[in-house]
C-alpha cells in the first residue's frame, strides 16, 4: 500500500464497507421520499410557484445536506468522498463540458421575466442537489464500494443507484414511462458526473455542475422558454451517450481501491 493510501486510510474513523455505503444511499432515498411525501405536493407540481418548489423539493434537500454532512463527519470519510488519490486522463473532460454547454443553453433560454424574488430564492435552494446526490452516490457510496470492488463496478453501481433514486418519482405523481426515461437519462448523467470526478480528481466540480444542471432544468420550464430550449436537452443526451463510450478510459489503470485498516479511535 502506498504512502498516500496509508495516510488516507488512517484518517478514517470507520473502516469503509460496502454495506455502509449502501445503507447511506438507502437512508438518503427514504428521507427525501418521506419529506417530499409529507409536503403533500406531487412531483409534477414542483416548481409551479415558489411555495411548491421550496416545500416540495427544497426542504428535503436542506435536511439531506445536514444529515449527509453529519454522516461524513462521524465516519471520517470527507477526504476520500471528495478527492481521488490520482486523476485519470484529462481528455474525457470534454463530455462534462458538453453538459455544461447544455446547461448554459437552458439558462439562456429561460424566461427570466417570469421570475419573482420568492421563486428565485426557492430555485437557488435547488443548488443543494449537487451536494446531496453527489455526496450520497459518487461520494459516500463510492467510498464504501471502493473498499472491496474494482473501479469498473464502482462506476456502474454508483451510476445505476443514482439512476434508481429517481424511481421514487413514479410514487409522487409522475407517470411510469416518463419516470423510466428519467432513470435512463440519470444513468447517463451519473456517468458524466463520474467522468468529471475522475478527470479532475475531485467530486467538488461534479457537485457544482450537477447543482447548476438541475437549477437550469427547472429554470427553463418556468414561464415561456426561448426558441432554442430544445437544444439543451439534445446536447445533454449527446453528452450522456459519449460518456458511456469514453468512461472506460477514465476507469482503465485507476488505483483508487481503499484498503483501509481497522477504524481508529483517534478523532480526525
ChimeraX attribute file (.defattr): number of C-alpha atoms within 10 A of each C-alpha:
attribute: neighborCount
match mode: 1-to-1
recipient: residues
	/A:1	8
	/A:2	7
	/A:3	8
	/A:4	10
	/A:5	16
	/A:6	14
	/A:7	11
	/A:8	17
	/A:9	24
	/A:10	18
	/A:11	21
	/A:12	26
	/A:13	19
	/A:14	19
	/A:15	22
	/A:16	28
	/A:17	17
	/A:18	16
	/A:19	12
	/A:20	18
	/A:21	22
	/A:22	20
	/A:23	13
	/A:24	20
	/A:25	21
	/A:26	15
	/A:27	16
	/A:28	23
	/A:29	19
	/A:30	14
	/A:31	16
	/A:32	20
	/A:33	19
	/A:34	12
	/A:35	18
	/A:36	21
	/A:37	16
	/A:38	12
	/A:39	16
	/A:40	12
	/A:41	18
	/A:42	17
	/A:43	20
	/A:44	14
	/A:45	14
	/A:46	18
	/A:47	21
	/A:48	14
	/A:49	17
	/A:50	19
	/A:51	16
	/A:52	20
	/A:53	24
	/A:54	24
	/A:55	20
	/A:56	24
	/A:57	25
	/A:58	23
	/A:59	19
	/A:60	24
	/A:61	26
	/A:62	17
	/A:63	15
	/A:64	24
	/A:65	21
	/A:66	11
	/A:67	16
	/A:68	20
	/A:69	14
	/A:70	12
	/A:71	15
	/A:72	18
	/A:73	15
	/A:74	15
	/A:75	19
	/A:76	22
	/A:77	24
	/A:78	19
	/A:79	17
	/A:80	23
	/A:81	23
	/A:82	21
	/A:83	17
	/A:84	20
	/A:85	17
	/A:86	15
	/A:87	18
	/A:88	23
	/A:89	17
	/A:90	15
	/A:91	11
	/A:92	22
	/A:93	21
	/A:94	17
	/A:95	24
	/A:96	27
	/A:97	15
	/A:98	20
	/A:99	25
	/A:100	20
	/A:101	17
	/A:102	26
	/A:103	25
	/A:104	16
	/A:105	21
	/A:106	27
	/A:107	23
	/A:108	18
	/A:109	22
	/A:110	25
	/A:111	17
	/A:112	16
	/A:113	9
	/A:114	12
	/A:115	17
	/A:116	11
	/A:117	9
	/A:118	13
	/A:119	20
	/A:120	15
	/A:121	14
	/A:122	21
	/A:123	24
	/A:124	14
	/A:125	18
	/A:126	24
	/A:127	22
	/A:128	24
	/A:129	25
	/A:130	24
	/A:131	23
	/A:132	25
	/A:133	24
	/A:134	28
	/A:135	26
	/A:136	28
	/A:137	29
	/A:138	28
	/A:139	28
	/A:140	28
	/A:141	28
	/A:142	26
	/A:143	28
	/A:144	27
	/A:145	26
	/A:146	23
	/A:147	18
	/A:148	16
	/A:149	15
	/A:150	15
	/A:151	21
	/A:152	14
	/A:153	15
	/A:154	24
	/A:155	21
	/A:156	15
	/A:157	18
	/A:158	26
	/A:159	22
	/A:160	19
	/A:161	21
	/A:162	25
	/A:163	22
	/A:164	18
	/A:165	20
	/A:166	18
	/A:167	16
	/A:168	16
	/A:169	20
	/A:170	17
	/A:171	15
	/A:172	17
	/A:173	14
	/A:174	16
	/A:175	12
	/A:176	13
	/A:177	10
	/A:178	11
	/A:179	19
	/A:180	17
	/A:181	11
	/A:182	17
	/A:183	21
	/A:184	16
	/A:185	17
	/A:186	21
	/A:187	22
	/A:188	25
	/A:189	25
	/A:190	28
	/A:191	30
	/A:192	31
	/A:193	27
	/A:194	27
	/A:195	31
	/A:196	28
	/A:197	26
	/A:198	26
	/A:199	22
	/A:200	19
	/A:201	18
	/A:202	22
	/A:203	25
	/A:204	20
	/A:205	17
	/A:206	26
	/A:207	26
	/A:208	16
	/A:209	20
	/A:210	27
	/A:211	22
	/A:212	21
	/A:213	25
	/A:214	17
	/A:215	22
	/A:216	25
	/A:217	18
	/A:218	18
	/A:219	24
	/A:220	23
	/A:221	17
	/A:222	19
	/A:223	14
	/A:224	14
	/A:225	18
	/A:226	16
	/A:227	9
	/A:228	12
	/A:229	20
	/A:230	15
	/A:231	15
	/A:232	24
	/A:233	16
	/A:234	12
	/A:235	17
	/A:236	24
	/A:237	18
	/A:238	15
	/A:239	25
	/A:240	25
	/A:241	16
	/A:242	19
	/A:243	24
	/A:244	16
	/A:245	11
	/A:246	17
	/A:247	19
	/A:248	15
	/A:249	17
	/A:250	24
	/A:251	21
	/A:252	12
	/A:253	11
	/A:254	18
	/A:255	16
	/A:256	20
	/A:257	19
	/A:258	22
	/A:259	16
	/A:260	20
	/A:261	13
	/A:262	13
	/A:263	16
	/A:264	14
	/A:265	9
	/A:266	9
	/A:267	11
	/A:268	13
